[in-house]
């Protein structure tokens, strides 16, 4: 894989999970290591404090000499160089345990009672001359009742020192076990993460396989059995496939219709040329047939433009377009004095192409103005809603004209009607409206108007992606 090539989703997810897992295990290991070290130091502190308490129960001679306990709190205090040392610092000297013979320990000073200290690691010179380290616990005390005066008192300090050999060994063993287990857990988790990713990305691989089957022509569309998160993707792909096929069919039909329509004018021109008609007649016939062919081409192009609408169009505010159309129609039908009323929900939008909105509203409003007596009502409201989709749209145009009998609705919406091809006074452009509504998967309903008493054309567009 080259550096410029994007990694697969599985590789990206596995890399991200690996980095996160390594970071988590490192932080967890560090936290556990610190917790163990602090716990070990706390245990050491408690143990040394208990040793100091045992020596604090000892007595002093009348001359102030320290009398150690007959049995030390730990046998190592009686073994030279054992690594566990006790020191009593007095105002005029000090006492050391037998274990202090040989090593050179750091000097301790008198502490004020009841001060406690815990410090380390401190350097000590061991019996073999090597430099070691030790922790030191100190407690400042005051002894009363020494010498000839029972009320006399003097300060002294007890120091307990222990080298770090035992603690270091414990920490080393713990760290070795900790990182061994964390490393093993990390490997297992990475393998498990890889299996989980492979399983979770299986639906995407299924989508890719279905796309390849569609490309090869094995299937005509994507299946509908996909996880909820991938359903919009599959639906969008199916919608693209359907629109592409519809566009291809429309292009073929348009070319076929255009070719068929142009046969007659071309045949007429060829016949007039072969007949050696006079120049004036030939010029008139050529002009007439050219106008006819121009009308045919314009009509077929208009029909082709009414199909193929983008799925993800920018929302368009409807009210400004409606106002512009109504102002134009009021000028055309100024002699009728038709009043157009709006019932438009604020902020409602059309999810499609601007040309489609112009065709839809223009043809509906033009028919209403043409057959209304005095009033037209334009109603636009949001339509049905669906999860993960943009809301639908309801467009209704009512007039107070003569209306349309139910048995003649099919004639009004007859396909291919244009120009002077009118049915019962309605229909110029209504076939375009019906084609547009079908292209947007909507429904066009023609009925009697309850509001104004004339005809009502109602368009319901479904929710879109």
N, C-alpha and C positions, 0 to 999 in steps of 0.2 A: 504494500500500500504506500503510495507516494504521500508526501507531506501535504501537497495541495489538494488531495482528494478527501472529501468529507468522510469521517468515520461513520460506520453504521450505527443505528440507534442502539443495538445491543452492545457494541463496543463502547459507545459513549456512556451508556448507563453502567456497564461493568467497570469502566475506568473511574467514573464518578463514585460508584459504590466502593471500589477498592480504596480510593483516596480517603473517603469518609471513614471506612472501616479501619484503615491503618491509623488515621488521626485519632479515632475513638480509642482504639486499643492502646496507642501510645499514651494518651491522656489518662486512660484507666490504669495502665501500668504505673505511670508516674504517681498518680493519686494513691494507689495501693502501696507503692514503695514508700511514699512519704508517710502514709498512715502506719505502716508496719514499723518504720524507723522511729516515729514519734511514740508509738506504743512501747517499743523496746526501750527507748530512753526513759519513758515514764516508769516502766517496770524497774529499770536500773536505779532511777531516782528513789522509788519506794524502797527498794532493797537496801540501798546505801543509807537511807534515812532510818531504817530499822536497825542497821548496824550502829549508827551514831546514837540512837536511843539506848541500845544495850550498853555502850560505853558511858553514857550519861548517868547510868545507875551506879557506876563505880564510886569508890570513896577516895579521899585524900588523907595522907598522913598529917600529923600535927605540924610538921615542917612544910606542908604544902606539896609534898611529893605525891604524884598520882599513883594509885594502887590499882592496877589493871584487874579485870575479872579473872577468877581462877580458870574458868573455861570460856574461851573467846566465842563470840556469836557465830564464827565460821572457822573451821580448822585451818583454813588457808592463812589466817592472821599469824599462825605460829610456824609457817613454813617460809623460809627466806626466798625472796624472789618469786612468790607464788602468783603475783599479779593483783593481790588484794591487800591494801595497806591501810593502817590506822595511825593517826598522828594527833597528839594532844598538845596544843600550844598554850603555854603558861606565861604569866607575866615575866618570869625570870628563867625561862627555859622551855623545854618541850619533851614529850615522851613519844617514842615510835614503837610500833609493833615489831615483833620478831621478823615478820615478812619484809620489813623495810631494810634489812641488812643486805647490802650489795647494791641495789638500785639507787640512783640519785633522783630524789623526788623534788618537785618544785617547792620552794619555801612558802609556808602559809603564815598569815598574820592573824593577830587577834581580831575577832569580830565582836561588835556590840551585840549584847543580848536583846531580843531573841532573833537576831538576823540569821537567815539561811541563804546559802549560795549553792548553785549547781552550775558548774562550768566544764568546758571541755570541747574537744579533746585537747589536753595539755601534753607537752613533750616531757618524756622521762628517759633517763639513760639506764638501760637494763643491765643485768649482771654481766652479760656477754659483751657489753660495750655498745650494742646497737641502740639506736634511738627509737623509742616506742611512743605510744600515746595512751593517755588515761583520762577518765572523767573524775572530777573531784567534787565531793559534797562537803559543805562546811556548815557548822551550826555554832553560833555564839551563845555561851551559857555563863551563869554566875554561881559560884559555889560559896555557901555560907557555913560558918561554924568550924573554921580551921584554926589551928594554932592555940595559944594560951587563951585567946579571947573567943568564946563561943559565938559572939556576935559578929566576929570579923568575917569578911567576905572578899572574894577576888574573882575577876573574870577569867574565863578560859574558853578555848575553842576546840571543837572536835572536827577533824578532817578524816574523811574516808575516801580513798582513791582506789579505783579499779581500772585495769588496762582494758583497751578496746578489743582484745583478742576474741573474747567470747561473743561480744556484740557484733564484731565484724564477721565472725563465722556464721552467726545466725542470719545476718543480713545477706551474706553471700549465698547461703543455702536458699533463703527465701526468694532472692532475686532470680536465681537459676531456675527454681521451680515455677516462679511467676511467669517469666518470659517464655519458658518452655510450654506451659499450658496456654498462655495467651497466643503464642505463635500457632500452636495446634488448633486452637479455637478459631483463629483468623483464617487459616487455610480451609477449615471445614465451612466456615461462614461464606468465604469467597466461592467455594464450589457450590454451596447451596444457593448463593445469590445468582450464580450463573444459570443454574437450573430454573430458578424462579423467573429470571429475565427471559429465558428461552420459552418458558411456558406462557408468561404474560404477553410476549410479543407474537405468539402463535396466531392470534387473529389478524395482525398486520400482514404476516406472511400469507395467510389465507386470502386477504384482500389482493395482495400482489399476484397470487396464483390466478384468482378470478379475473383480474385485469388482463393477464397474459392470455387467458382463454378467450376473453372478449376480443382481444387484438387478433388472435388466430382465427376468429369466427366460430369457435366451438360453441360458445354461448352468446346470446344476444344482449344480456344485461347482467348486472351484479345481483347476487342473491340477497335476500332480506334477512338472513340469519347472521347477524353480527352483534357484537356487544353494543350496549347503549351509547358508549362514547364514539363508536365508529358508524353508527346509523346515519348521522347527518352527512358523513363523507360518502357512504354508499349511495344515499339518496341523491346527493349532488352529482355523483358520477353517472347514475342512471338518468338523471334529468339532462345532463350534458349529452349523453348518448341518444336519448329520445329527440332532443332538439336538433342534434346534428343530422339524425335520420330524417326528421321532418323537413329540415332545411334542404337536404339533398332531394327529397321527394318534391318539395315545392319548386326547387330549381328545375328539376326534370319536367314537372307539369307546366311550369311557366314557359320553358323553351318549346315544349311540344305544342302548347296552346298558341304561342306566338307564331311558330312555324305554320301551324294550321291556318291561323287567321290571315297570314300574309300571302297565302297561296292565291287567293282570289284576286287581290289587287295586282299582284305580279303577273298573273295570267292575263288580266285585262290589259296591262301595259304591253305585254308581249304581243297580244292580239292586235292592238292598235298600231304597234310598230310594223307588224307584218302586213297590215291592211293598207299601208302607205296613206294614212289619213292626212287631211290637210293640216297645215301647221297650226292654225288657230284651234281646231278641234283637238289636235294632239296635245297642245299646250293646256287646254282646259281639262282634258282627261288626266293628264299627268298631275296637274295641280290638285284635282279632286282626289285621285288615288294616293297622292303623297300625304294629303291631310288625313285621309282615312288610315293610312299606315302609321302616321304619327300618333293618331288617337289610339290605335291598337297597341303600339309600343308603350305609350304612356300608361294605358290601362293595365297592361301586363306587368309593367315595372311597379305600379302602385300596388298591385296584388302581391307581388313578390316582397315589397317592402313591408307589407303588413304581417309578415311571419319572421320568426327568428329573433326572439327577444332575450336579452341578457338575463341570466339568473340573478346576478348580484349587481343590480342597478342602483344608482344613487337615488335616495328618496327625493321626490319632487313635491314642493308645496302646490296644492291644487288650486286654492282660491285665486291667486294672481292670474293663472291661466284661464280660469272660468270667467273672471271679470273682463279680461281682454276679449274673449270670444263673445260675451254678451254685448259689450259695447259695439263690436263690429256688426252683430246681428241686428241690434236696435237701429243702426243706420240703414241696413238693407231693408228692414221691414218697418221703417218709420211711419209709413202711411197706415199701418194697422194699430199702432200705439200699444204694442204688447208690453206688459210689465213682467219682468223676470225677478222672482224672489229667490233668495238663497237661504238654505238651512244646512250650513256647513259646520261641522265640528271643528273647533279651533285646533290648529296644528296638524290636521289630518294630512297624510301624504300618500302619493302614488309611487309604488315601487316598480318602476319600469322605465321605458324610454320616453323622452319628452314628445317625440313625434306620435307615439301611440296615444298618449294622453290627449294631444290635440285632436287626433282623428276621432277618438272615442267621444270626448265631450262635444266637439264640433258637429259631428253628424247627428248626435242625439238632440242637441239644442237646436240645430237647424230645422230638423223635422218638427220639433215642438213649436218653434216660432212660426213655421209655415202653416200649421194646422190649428194653432191656438186662436181663440176668439179675442182674448185680452190678457190672459194670465198664463205664466209658466213658472213651475217650481222646480228648482234644482236642489236635491238632497244628497249630501255626501257625509257618510259616517264610517268609523272604523268597523271592519267586519269581524269574522270569526278569528279566534286566536288558537294557537297550538304551541306545545313546548318546543323550545329551540328554533322557533320560526318567527318571522316578522308578521304582524297582524294583517288580516285580509282587508278588503275595502268594499263598501256598498255605495253605488252611484245610482240615483233614481231621478228621472226627468218626467214630470207630470205636466199635462196641458188641459185646458178647458175646451178643447175642440170636440169634434164629433165622435172621437174614439174609434176603436177597431173591433169589429165583431170577432169573437173567439175562433170561428171557423175560417177566418181569413188571415190569422196570424202567420201561418206557414207561408202564404203568398207574400206577405210583407217582408219576410226574412229570406226571400228566395235568393240563392247564390248567383253571383255574376251580374246583379242589377247595377247599372251605372248610367250616368247621363240622363237621357230621356226614357230609359227603361224603368217605368214606374208601375207600381201595383197598388190599386185602390188609393192613389194619392200619397201613400207613404212608400219609402223604400230606397230613395236615392242615398246611397252610402250606408244603408242599414246592413247590407251584406258585409261591408268592411268592418262594421261594428261587431257583427257576429264572428267574423274571422279573428278579430283581435281578442275577443272574449275567449274564444276557444284556445287561441295560442297561449293565453294566460291561465288556462285550465279553469276558467270561470263559467258562469251560467248567466244567460240573457233571458229575462222573463218579460213578456208583454201581456198586460192586463188592463182592466178598467181602473181609473184613478179614483180612489176614495176621497182624496183631498179636493180635486178640481172637477171631477166628473168626466174628464176626457180619457186620453190614453196615458198609460204609465209604462215606461221602459225602465226596467230595473236590472242592473248589472251587479253580480256578486262575484268578487275575486277572492280566491282562497288564500290562506297564509302562505308566505313564501320563505325560502331559505335566505 
